[in-house]
Amino acid sequence: MDREAFKNYINLLKEIEENDRRINQLQRQINDMKPKAREVTDIVSCGKRGKKPIATKKIHGFYDHSAINKKIANMRRRISIKHLQVAALEERIADVEEYIAGMKDDEIRRLLTLYCADGDGHLKTWEQVAEEMGPGYTAESCRQMFSREMRRATTPDD
């Protein structure tokens, strides 16, 4: 595994979370824009004789959905981008899990597994990791161990 892929793994997870947030925001905007009624009606006058209209007509029309359609197209594009990212992530997840499984230090391997691999696509908080690591571990100590491992993993071998 490329050592840089391990660092990119975390960035990919965060990017996917941000993309999910944007998609949900677009969906809320689309729901807010949808009209209450599908049909729009209005009464118009047909010419005037003096100050009085000759006749009135009721016209029917449909709400203009062009703004909603643009947002829906934007949301679909973001969803397709997300699917491409997830496909790329799944390939990298296998590389990262292989890298973690091959580590000799049991403590670091467990820490990385809890932080990266057990989050179901989302990173856990350091408090959650420390709690699962057991007594004697704090959120700060777990974060420090992770930082040291990241520095070691991204330092080129001589």
KAQUI-V158972 format. One record per backbone hydrogen bond with DSSP energy under -1.0 kcal/mol. CO is the residue of the C=O (numbers start at 0). NH is the residue of the N-H. Records with the same first field share a line. If there is no record, write none. Layout:
CO->NH  NH
This chain:
1->4
3->7
4->8
6->10
7->11
8->12
9->13
10->14
11->15
12->16
13->17
14->18
15->19
16->20
17->21
18->22
19->23
20->24
21->25
22->26
23->27
24->28
25->29
26->30
27->31
28->32
29->33
37->62
39->60
41->58
43->56
46->53
48->51
51->48
54->45
56->43
58->41
60->39
64->68
65->69
66->70
67->71
68->72
69->73
70->74
71->75
72->76
73->77
74->78
75->79
76->80
77->81
78->82
79->83
80->84
81->85
82->86
83->87
84->88
85->89
86->90
87->91
88->92
89->93
90->94
91->95
92->96
93->97
94->98
95->99
96->100
97->101
99->102
104->108
105->109
106->110
107->111
108->112
109->113
110->114
111->115
112->117
114->123
118->121
124->128
125->129
126->130
127->131
128->132
129->133
133->136
137->141
138->142
139->143
140->144
141->145
142->146
143->147
144->148
145->149
146->150
147->151
148->152
149->153
